[in-house]
Amino acid sequence: MKFKDSFFKGLLDNLYDGVYYVDPERTILYWNKGAERLTGYSSADVLGTRCWDNILMHVDVDGTSLCTSGCPLQRSMQSGDPLEGEVFLHHKDGHRVPVRVRAAPLRDSGGNVIGAVEIFSDNSEKINSLDMIEELQRKAFLDPLTGLANRRYLDTSLPARFDEIARYGWQFGVIMMDIDNFKTVNDRYGHDVGDEALKMVARTLLNSSRSSDIVGRWGGEEFIAVLPNVTSLRLRMSAERHRALVEQSSLPLESGPLALTISAGATLVLPGDTPATLIKRADKLLYKSKANGRNRVTSD
């Protein structure tokens, strides 16, 4: 299928949402400007490739790959019906991006399915994130490398969470996360690549968080997430989502993609806790994950 009318192509190219369509073999035949903006991949990067050729590498919220089974485009072509869902795609820079996808089959004049179209839109809560970034910049609470909240901000915000428990009974939890074998990355590839790896992990953690969560860089290759109004089960699920999505991300290098994993410790605040005891317990749980083989979550 080819666009014969430049007017309609211009309309699609100027949509904010990403739009692309494929033939029955899932070869990409069209890729609009919105898709370029949301994924980092230009049309030259993807046209003629198949959508499962290590391009978007859709995964679900648990980090399970959808390209070999569960692909929205494939399912739409097989069923003949439109469908939609929430997935995480792989950005060209390596991190994961949450998107809402809508796929529909394309038919010829005889009603035969000849391909499918997918429309995807940014599913992150950018307005809230941008407001927070502006506030952090104004107060010098932003980590300059990763763009996350810095240690200073985290040290000042944790006491506020304890005040909320005392006043309103609002439970919260923390997740301590550390990149596995990060020293090996710096030793093998150099600190420039190490910095890019830190940024990739930071973006993935931020994109897999709720707008009410605080995600920050605790120091070095260690990160922390503070989750208000959360149950023990929800805290564990959030930690597992962070772990799985980092595992499914990779930093593109000339020598090949650099995959990373994180280990995590997750805990809810307990009666009698202080910020120091809470962080200490989360840190111990994190190192249990390290001791038990890395790339895992330990919670209490």
Wavefront OBJ file of the C-alpha trace (Angstrom):
o trace
v 0.000 0.000 0.000
v 1.325 3.443 -0.903
v 0.095 6.930 -0.210
v -1.049 8.549 -3.458
v -2.418 11.636 -1.826
v 0.237 13.824 -0.187
v -2.522 15.696 1.638
v -3.481 12.679 3.740
v 0.157 11.762 4.297
v 0.719 15.303 5.545
v -2.173 14.934 7.968
v -0.752 11.723 9.422
v 2.764 13.135 9.584
v 1.559 16.061 11.673
v -0.275 13.988 14.269
v 1.298 14.000 17.727
v 0.524 10.261 18.031
v 2.739 7.690 16.377
v 1.229 5.919 13.355
v 2.653 3.058 11.322
v 1.283 0.246 9.232
v 2.572 -3.149 8.189
v 1.896 -5.844 5.604
v 0.826 -9.384 6.592
v 4.471 -10.257 7.346
v 4.607 -7.237 9.677
v 7.051 -5.380 7.426
v 6.802 -1.671 8.199
v 5.603 0.291 5.171
v 4.844 3.670 6.721
v 6.189 5.507 9.785
v 4.974 9.007 10.633
v 6.691 11.945 12.338
v 4.858 11.230 15.596
v 6.374 7.741 15.644
v 9.808 9.283 15.096
v 9.282 11.703 17.972
v 8.018 9.120 20.466
v 10.540 6.367 19.671
v 13.659 8.165 18.460
v 13.678 6.005 15.307
v 13.487 7.823 11.971
v 11.536 6.425 9.041
v 14.887 5.572 7.417
v 15.699 3.391 10.446
v 12.553 1.294 10.249
v 10.994 1.258 6.770
v 11.405 -2.173 5.220
v 12.162 -3.850 8.557
v 9.708 -6.009 10.445
v 8.258 -4.639 13.643
v 9.715 -7.563 15.603
v 13.280 -7.108 14.264
v 14.631 -5.580 17.499
v 12.960 -2.237 16.843
v 10.157 -1.400 19.248
v 10.264 -4.704 21.143
v 6.906 -4.176 22.869
v 6.656 -5.636 26.375
v 3.743 -5.699 28.786
v 3.716 -4.281 32.306
v 5.489 -7.419 33.581
v 8.286 -7.080 31.022
v 7.045 -10.011 28.923
v 7.926 -9.705 25.238
v 4.909 -9.300 22.946
v 6.720 -9.432 19.605
v 6.804 -13.226 19.285
v 3.416 -13.838 20.896
v 0.794 -11.277 21.751
v 1.777 -8.632 19.191
v -1.180 -6.217 18.880
v -0.770 -5.966 15.102
v -0.574 -9.726 14.641
v -3.563 -10.366 16.891
v -5.581 -7.714 15.056
v -4.801 -9.258 11.666
v -5.636 -12.741 12.921
v -8.927 -11.786 14.570
v -9.950 -9.170 12.017
v -10.930 -6.867 14.874
v -9.420 -3.678 16.290
v -7.887 -3.870 19.757
v -6.021 -1.684 22.201
v -3.797 -1.999 25.218
v -1.022 -0.490 27.294
v 2.547 -1.552 26.550
v 6.132 -0.335 26.924
v 8.119 0.204 23.738
v 11.882 0.362 23.387
v 13.215 3.860 22.633
v 16.216 4.194 20.328
v 18.201 5.599 23.276
v 17.591 2.357 25.157
v 14.988 3.171 27.803
v 11.385 2.006 27.988
v 8.463 4.304 27.122
v 4.857 3.634 28.232
v 2.388 3.937 25.347
v -1.253 3.161 24.687
v -1.601 1.283 21.403
v -4.610 0.883 19.140
v -4.286 -1.640 16.308
v -6.722 -2.321 13.487
v -6.640 -4.554 10.401
v -6.398 -3.054 6.897
v -8.564 -4.611 4.198
v -8.652 -4.494 0.411
v -11.814 -3.843 -1.624
v -12.732 -7.517 -1.303
v -12.579 -7.458 2.487
v -9.339 -9.415 2.725
v -6.881 -8.448 5.455
v -3.776 -7.023 3.786
v -2.008 -5.590 6.819
v -2.635 -3.612 9.965
v -2.183 -0.109 11.329
v -1.061 0.799 14.827
v -1.547 4.160 16.521
v 0.351 4.719 19.748
v 0.325 7.637 22.162
v 2.487 8.647 25.093
v 1.012 7.068 28.215
v 3.273 8.796 30.743
v 1.891 11.588 32.877
v 4.139 14.236 31.395
v 2.393 17.306 32.716
v 2.878 16.265 36.315
v 6.444 15.177 35.568
v 7.298 18.503 33.922
v 5.823 20.428 36.847
v 7.949 18.412 39.250
v 11.086 18.905 37.154
v 10.578 22.683 37.131
v 10.118 22.671 40.895
v 13.208 20.524 41.437
v 15.289 22.767 39.179
v 14.117 25.863 41.006
v 15.212 24.445 44.352
v 18.401 22.786 43.095
v 16.919 19.379 43.853
v 17.565 17.858 40.424
v 20.320 15.352 39.722
v 22.130 16.910 36.738
v 23.029 13.615 35.043
v 19.814 11.598 35.219
v 17.208 14.353 35.566
v 15.743 12.607 38.628
v 15.296 14.015 42.116
v 18.642 14.163 43.909
v 19.707 12.931 47.362
v 19.077 16.336 48.898
v 15.454 16.321 47.757
v 14.906 12.768 48.965
v 16.371 13.614 52.378
v 13.923 16.503 52.749
v 10.845 14.744 51.341
v 10.964 11.576 53.462
v 10.141 13.401 56.736
v 7.055 14.832 55.013
v 5.837 11.277 54.320
v 6.226 10.465 58.031
v 4.189 13.564 58.893
v 1.401 12.284 56.608
v 1.338 8.977 58.479
v 1.106 10.765 61.831
v -1.669 13.093 60.646
v -3.705 11.022 58.227
v -2.530 7.426 58.509
v -1.322 7.385 54.894
v 0.920 4.361 54.401
v 3.940 4.536 52.113
v 6.861 2.377 51.048
v 10.292 2.673 49.523
v 12.173 0.681 46.916
v 15.974 0.778 46.914
v 17.474 -0.238 43.573
v 21.045 -0.745 42.435
v 22.410 -1.502 38.953
v 24.052 -4.927 38.966
v 27.766 -5.167 38.124
v 27.946 -1.481 37.249
v 31.672 -1.274 37.994
v 32.239 -3.797 35.208
v 30.381 -1.505 32.799
v 32.607 1.454 33.697
v 35.775 -0.645 33.565
v 34.941 -2.201 30.198
v 33.275 0.681 28.348
v 34.424 3.814 30.158
v 32.599 6.403 32.225
v 30.877 8.061 29.245
v 29.025 4.845 28.478
v 28.450 4.392 32.197
v 26.760 7.799 32.331
v 24.520 6.892 29.379
v 23.612 3.639 31.109
v 22.643 5.538 34.258
v 20.419 7.848 32.209
v 18.781 4.923 30.434
v 17.938 3.185 33.709
v 16.698 6.458 35.223
v 14.307 7.108 32.318
v 12.956 3.576 32.483
v 12.348 3.813 36.240
v 10.625 7.169 35.846
v 8.472 5.956 32.951
v 7.324 2.891 34.906
v 6.236 4.927 37.956
v 2.991 6.608 38.934
v 2.853 10.404 38.870
v 2.486 10.404 42.671
v 5.687 8.398 43.179
v 9.037 10.053 43.766
v 11.932 8.466 41.884
v 15.406 9.714 42.660
v 19.090 8.976 42.428
v 20.360 8.040 45.864
v 23.997 8.072 44.789
v 26.320 6.404 42.287
v 24.339 3.644 40.577
v 21.733 3.445 43.338
v 18.169 4.709 42.966
v 15.183 5.019 45.272
v 11.441 5.195 44.716
v 9.060 6.519 47.383
v 5.491 5.312 46.857
v 2.633 6.936 48.812
v -0.708 5.216 49.478
v 0.549 1.757 48.665
v -0.097 -1.745 50.023
v 2.562 -4.386 50.518
v 1.355 -6.226 47.406
v 1.301 -3.063 45.284
v 4.774 -2.136 46.484
v 6.113 -5.541 45.494
v 4.392 -5.345 42.097
v 5.892 -1.895 41.454
v 9.367 -3.117 42.336
v 8.982 -6.121 40.039
v 7.789 -3.850 37.220
v 10.870 -1.640 37.600
v 13.142 -4.692 37.590
v 11.501 -6.329 34.579
v 11.437 -3.185 32.441
v 15.094 -2.377 33.131
v 15.959 -5.961 32.175
v 14.060 -5.472 28.896
v 15.918 -2.217 28.115
v 19.318 -1.962 26.445
v 21.766 0.776 25.554
v 22.663 0.815 21.832
v 26.437 0.657 21.303
v 28.540 0.089 18.197
v 29.681 -3.232 19.665
v 26.067 -4.292 20.268
v 23.322 -3.527 22.772
v 24.359 -3.255 26.408
v 21.789 -4.928 28.663
v 21.593 -4.122 32.363
v 19.696 -5.438 35.361
v 18.878 -4.071 38.787
v 18.464 -5.608 42.214
v 15.896 -4.138 44.583
v 14.725 -4.117 48.185
v 11.159 -3.035 48.973
v 9.630 -2.266 52.355
v 6.666 -0.463 53.880
v 7.158 1.988 56.717
v 6.627 0.332 60.120
v 5.542 1.752 63.500
v 8.526 3.344 65.179
v 10.416 3.839 61.929
v 12.479 6.915 61.160
v 13.784 7.839 57.713
v 17.139 6.331 58.716
v 15.713 2.974 59.881
v 13.436 2.731 56.843
v 16.285 3.299 54.397
v 18.556 0.945 56.315
v 15.976 -1.863 56.114
v 15.382 -1.292 52.397
v 19.144 -1.333 51.856
v 19.488 -4.668 53.672
v 16.735 -6.140 51.522
v 18.498 -4.833 48.410
v 21.702 -6.606 49.370
v 19.790 -9.809 50.030
v 18.762 -9.585 46.369
v 22.422 -9.121 45.430
v 23.502 -12.086 47.564
v 20.799 -14.327 46.104
v 21.879 -13.858 42.499
v 20.985 -10.279 41.473
v 18.238 -9.160 39.085
v 15.584 -9.807 41.710
v 13.370 -8.121 44.283
v 13.378 -8.863 48.010
v 10.582 -7.474 50.164
v 9.536 -7.923 53.783
l 1 2 3 4 5 6 7 8 9 10 11 12 13 14 15 16 17 18 19 20 21 22 23 24 25 26 27 28 29 30 31 32 33 34 35 36 37 38 39 40 41 42 43 44 45 46 47 48 49 50 51 52 53 54 55 56 57 58 59 60 61 62 63 64 65 66 67 68 69 70 71 72 73 74 75 76 77 78 79 80 81 82 83 84 85 86 87 88 89 90 91 92 93 94 95 96 97 98 99 100 101 102 103 104 105 106 107 108 109 110 111 112 113 114 115 116 117 118 119 120 121 122 123 124 125 126 127 128 129 130 131 132 133 134 135 136 137 138 139 140 141 142 143 144 145 146 147 148 149 150 151 152 153 154 155 156 157 158 159 160 161 162 163 164 165 166 167 168 169 170 171 172 173 174 175 176 177 178 179 180 181 182 183 184 185 186 187 188 189 190 191 192 193 194 195 196 197 198 199 200 201 202 203 204 205 206 207 208 209 210 211 212 213 214 215 216 217 218 219 220 221 222 223 224 225 226 227 228 229 230 231 232 233 234 235 236 237 238 239 240 241 242 243 244 245 246 247 248 249 250 251 252 253 254 255 256 257 258 259 260 261 262 263 264 265 266 267 268 269 270 271 272 273 274 275 276 277 278 279 280 281 282 283 284 285 286 287 288 289 290 291 292 293 294 295 296 297 298 299 300
